[in-house]
Amino acid sequence: IEVMHQSIAARAQIELSIALANLLAYAGDDLGLEETSWHALATLGREVTGGKRGDLGVRMDYILYALVLKQNDLAESAVGKFERDFGEGDEGKEMVKSLQVSQWYFKAIHLLDEPQFPAKLASEYLLKAHALQPGRSELVASLRRLVALYPAVKEQVQQGIGEVSQQLEQRNPLAAAELHIFLAELNPADSSGHMARAHALNAEDPSIVAAWVAFQLEQEEPNFAELEGSLVRLIASNKLSSAERYSLLFTLGEVRLAEERWYEALQALEQALAMSDSPSKDLHQVLGLAYAGLGQEIIADEHMALAA
């Protein structure tokens, strides 16, 4: 947490604030952290009203310490002053928006401390943040997680998100593609259009392609050759992370499994298995199906047992 604050102050990168909020959500009730934060806030308070008023990093860190301490009124006042001092021009306006996003995001994170988590209120806060910076990946991921855990907020989120703007598609195709995938999950009736648009916007991003392929496999007559070609082309890239390569190999195995090409499915699935320190139940499940398709029942039963 200390390193995160130092990075934000040194680089004036407010985008790190969401990572900081996530970190704090797992920190627990730390009295030492609270005491340190109050001390830092008091020190920074003297600096922002004195010689370091024009220091972007100091001003941002002061706001973040206020948010860490749940001093929302203090943080809101500080953001207002920040806007008056630095909010001119496109860059200044974006910094102010990012600070306001942080305010709403921290308020949502703070709700995790409630005895009974108010999912609808968390949804309201996250949607307010999303309205300021539509399509921001961390916000979309948070809303997806919220809907998955609390389906009762699905309609609220669906109404709050709206549609993907053409401006976002031009400015940030990856974020727009991720938002299209989320909208496909929220609106099953329009899912085909959203998934096709996501793939058209970013056919080279592993997570987008994997989601698109998984969706196509659920349709009545998927084009297996097209799906396999997209996956094989990406897997050949040397820019993939281990997690991305694992995901694509798993999905490739599923495509071949759907065609009952058992041996070729195993080639991809066994590569995924070799990459994993703790294979998922889903991987063991499809491995079991592939070995069963080849008639190797003993190995199939072993994987099915691990899947169970």
C-alpha positions in Angstrom: 0.0 0.0 0.0 2.9 2.4 0.8 4.6 1.6 -2.5 1.3 2.2 -4.3 1.0 5.6 -2.7 4.6 6.5 -3.5 4.0 5.5 -7.2 0.9 7.6 -7.5 2.5 10.6 -5.9 5.8 10.3 -7.9 4.2 9.8 -11.3 0.9 11.6 -10.8 -0.9 8.6 -12.2 -4.4 8.6 -10.8 -5.2 5.4 -12.7 -3.3 3.4 -10.1 -6.0 4.5 -7.5 -8.3 1.6 -8.5 -5.5 -0.9 -8.0 -5.0 0.7 -4.6 -8.7 0.4 -3.7 -8.6 -3.2 -4.7 -5.5 -3.8 -2.5 -7.2 -2.1 0.5 -10.3 -4.2 0.1 -8.1 -7.2 1.0 -6.2 -5.5 3.8 -8.6 -6.1 6.6 -9.1 -3.9 9.6 -5.5 -2.7 10.0 -5.1 -0.2 12.9 -1.5 0.5 11.9 -2.6 1.4 8.4 -5.2 3.8 9.7 -2.7 5.5 12.0 -0.1 5.8 9.3 -2.8 7.2 6.9 -4.0 9.8 9.3 -0.4 10.9 9.9 0.2 11.1 6.1 -3.0 13.0 5.6 -2.1 15.6 8.2 1.4 16.0 6.7 0.0 16.3 3.2 -2.7 18.7 4.4 0.0 21.2 5.5 1.9 20.7 2.2 -1.1 21.2 -0.2 -2.0 24.5 1.6 1.6 25.6 1.5 4.6 25.3 -0.8 3.4 22.2 -2.6 0.0 23.3 -3.7 1.1 23.2 -7.3 2.5 19.6 -7.0 0.1 17.2 -8.9 1.4 14.1 -7.1 1.0 15.6 -3.6 -2.5 16.8 -4.4 -3.5 13.4 -5.7 -2.0 11.5 -2.8 -3.8 13.8 -0.3 -7.1 12.9 -2.0 -6.3 9.2 -2.0 -5.4 9.2 1.7 -8.8 10.9 2.4 -10.5 8.1 0.4 -8.6 5.4 2.2 -9.8 6.8 5.5 -13.4 7.1 4.2 -13.3 10.9 4.6 -15.6 11.3 1.6 -16.6 14.9 2.3 -12.9 15.9 2.6 -12.0 14.1 -0.6 -14.9 15.7 -2.5 -13.8 19.1 -1.3 -10.2 18.4 -2.3 -11.3 17.2 -5.8 -13.2 20.5 -6.2 -10.1 22.5 -5.4 -8.1 20.3 -7.7 -10.5 21.0 -10.5 -10.2 24.7 -9.9 -6.4 24.6 -10.0 -5.7 22.0 -12.7 -9.0 21.4 -14.5 -8.3 23.5 -17.6 -7.7 21.8 -21.0 -8.4 18.3 -22.1 -5.7 16.7 -20.0 -6.8 18.5 -16.8 -10.4 17.6 -17.4 -9.4 13.9 -17.8 -7.5 14.0 -14.5 -10.5 15.5 -12.7 -12.7 12.7 -14.2 -10.2 10.1 -13.0 -10.3 11.5 -9.5 -14.1 11.5 -9.5 -14.1 7.9 -10.8 -11.8 7.0 -7.8 -14.2 8.7 -5.4 -17.2 6.5 -6.6 -15.0 3.4 -6.8 -13.7 3.8 -3.3 -17.2 4.4 -2.0 -18.2 1.0 -3.6 -15.2 -0.7 -2.1 -16.0 0.7 1.3 -19.4 -1.1 1.2 -17.6 -4.4 1.5 -17.1 -3.5 5.2 -20.9 -3.5 5.7 -22.4 -6.4 7.7 -24.8 -7.0 4.8 -23.3 -5.9 1.5 -25.7 -3.5 -0.3 -25.3 -4.7 -3.9 -27.7 -2.1 -5.4 -25.9 0.8 -3.8 -22.5 -0.6 -5.0 -24.0 -0.9 -8.4 -25.2 2.7 -8.3 -21.7 3.9 -7.3 -19.9 1.9 -10.0 -22.4 3.1 -12.6 -21.7 6.7 -11.6 -18.0 6.0 -12.1 -18.6 4.3 -15.4 -20.7 7.3 -16.7 -17.6 9.5 -16.2 -15.3 7.2 -18.1 -17.4 4.7 -20.1 -15.8 1.4 -21.0 -13.0 1.7 -18.5 -11.8 -1.9 -18.1 -11.6 -2.0 -14.3 -15.1 -0.6 -14.0 -16.6 -3.1 -16.5 -14.8 -6.0 -14.7 -16.2 -4.8 -11.4 -19.8 -4.5 -12.8 -19.5 -8.0 -14.4 -18.4 -9.4 -11.1 -21.2 -7.7 -9.2 -23.9 -9.0 -11.7 -22.4 -12.5 -11.4 -22.6 -12.5 -7.6 -25.8 -10.5 -7.2 -28.1 -11.2 -10.2 -30.8 -8.9 -8.7 -28.8 -5.9 -9.9 -28.6 -7.0 -13.5 -31.5 -4.8 -14.7 -30.1 -1.8 -12.9 -26.7 -2.3 -14.5 -28.2 -3.0 -17.9 -30.1 0.3 -17.8 -27.1 2.2 -16.4 -24.5 1.0 -19.0 -26.6 1.9 -22.1 -24.8 1.3 -25.4 -21.2 1.5 -26.7 -20.5 4.8 -28.2 -18.9 5.2 -31.6 -16.4 7.6 -29.9 -15.3 4.9 -27.5 -14.9 2.4 -30.4 -12.6 4.8 -32.2 -10.6 5.9 -29.1 -10.2 2.6 -27.4 -11.3 -0.4 -29.5 -10.3 -3.0 -26.8 -12.3 -1.3 -24.1 -15.2 -1.0 -26.5 -14.9 -4.7 -27.4 -15.0 -5.7 -23.7 -18.0 -3.5 -23.1 -19.8 -5.2 -26.1 -19.1 -8.6 -24.5 -20.6 -7.5 -21.2 -23.7 -6.1 -23.0 -24.0 -9.5 -24.8 -24.2 -11.1 -21.4 -26.7 -8.6 -20.1 -28.9 -8.7 -23.3 -29.2 -12.2 -24.6 -31.6 -11.1 -27.4 -28.9 -8.8 -28.8 -25.9 -11.0 -28.0 -25.1 -12.0 -31.6 -24.7 -8.4 -32.7 -22.6 -7.4 -29.6 -20.3 -10.4 -30.0 -19.8 -9.9 -33.7 -18.9 -6.2 -33.0 -16.5 -7.1 -30.2 -14.7 -9.5 -32.5 -14.6 -7.0 -35.4 -13.1 -4.4 -33.1 -10.3 -6.5 -31.6 -9.8 -9.9 -33.3 -6.2 -10.0 -32.0 -6.9 -9.8 -28.3 -6.8 -13.3 -26.7 -9.6 -12.6 -24.2 -11.9 -11.2 -26.8 -11.3 -14.1 -29.2 -11.8 -16.7 -26.5 -15.1 -15.1 -25.5 -16.2 -14.9 -29.2 -15.3 -18.5 -29.8 -17.1 -19.7 -26.7 -20.2 -17.8 -27.8 -20.0 -19.3 -31.3 -19.8 -22.8 -29.9 -23.2 -22.3 -28.3 -24.8 -21.4 -31.6 -26.6 -24.0 -33.8 -24.1 -24.2 -36.7 -20.7 -22.7 -35.7 -18.0 -22.4 -38.4 -15.5 -24.7 -36.8 -12.8 -24.0 -39.4 -13.0 -20.2 -38.8 -13.0 -20.6 -35.0 -10.0 -23.0 -35.1 -8.1 -20.7 -37.5 -8.6 -17.7 -35.2 -7.3 -19.6 -32.2 -4.3 -21.3 -33.9 -3.2 -18.0 -35.4 -3.2 -16.3 -32.0 -1.5 -19.2 -30.2 1.4 -19.0 -32.6 2.1 -15.4 -31.3 5.2 -15.0 -29.1 3.5 -12.1 -27.3 1.1 -14.1 -25.2 1.3 -14.4 -21.5 1.1 -17.9 -20.0 -2.5 -17.3 -18.8 -3.5 -16.2 -22.3 -1.9 -19.2 -24.0 -3.5 -21.5 -21.5 -7.0 -20.0 -22.1 -6.6 -20.2 -25.9 -5.3 -23.8 -25.8 -8.3 -24.8 -23.6 -10.7 -23.1 -26.0 -9.0 -24.8 -29.0 -9.5 -28.1 -27.2 -13.2 -27.3 -26.8 -13.6 -26.5 -30.5 -12.0 -29.8 -31.5 -14.0 -31.6 -28.9 -17.2 -30.2 -30.4 -16.2 -31.7 -33.7 -15.4 -35.1 -32.0 -11.8 -34.8 -33.1 -10.7 -36.5 -29.9 -7.0 -36.9 -30.6 -6.5 -33.4 -31.8 -8.5 -32.0 -28.9 -6.2 -33.9 -26.5 -3.1 -32.3 -28.1 -4.3 -28.9 -27.2 -5.8 -29.9 -23.8 -2.6 -31.7 -22.7 -0.6 -28.7 -23.6 -2.9 -26.6 -21.4 -2.6 -29.2 -18.6 1.2 -29.0 -18.8 1.1 -25.3 -18.3 -1.1 -25.4 -15.2 0.2 -25.8 -11.7 -3.4 -26.4 -10.4 -5.6 -27.5 -13.3 -9.3 -26.5 -13.1 -12.2 -28.9 -12.8 -13.3 -27.7 -16.2 -10.0 -28.8 -17.8 -10.3 -32.2 -16.2 -13.9 -32.4 -17.4 -13.0 -31.8 -21.1 -9.9 -34.1 -20.8 -12.2 -36.8 -19.5 -14.5 -36.4 -22.5 -11.7 -36.5 -25.0 -10.2 -39.6 -23.5 -13.6 -41.2 -23.4 -14.1 -40.4 -27.0 -10.8 -42.3 -27.8 -12.1 -45.3 -25.8 -9.5 -44.8 -23.0 -12.0 -45.2 -20.2 -9.4 -45.6 -17.3 -7.7 -42.3 -18.0 -11.1 -40.7 -18.7 -12.4 -41.9 -15.3 -9.4 -40.4 -13.6 -10.0 -37.0 -15.1 -13.7 -37.2 -14.4 -13.0 -38.0 -10.7 -10.7 -34.9 -10.5 -13.4 -32.9 -12.2 -15.9 -33.9 -9.5 
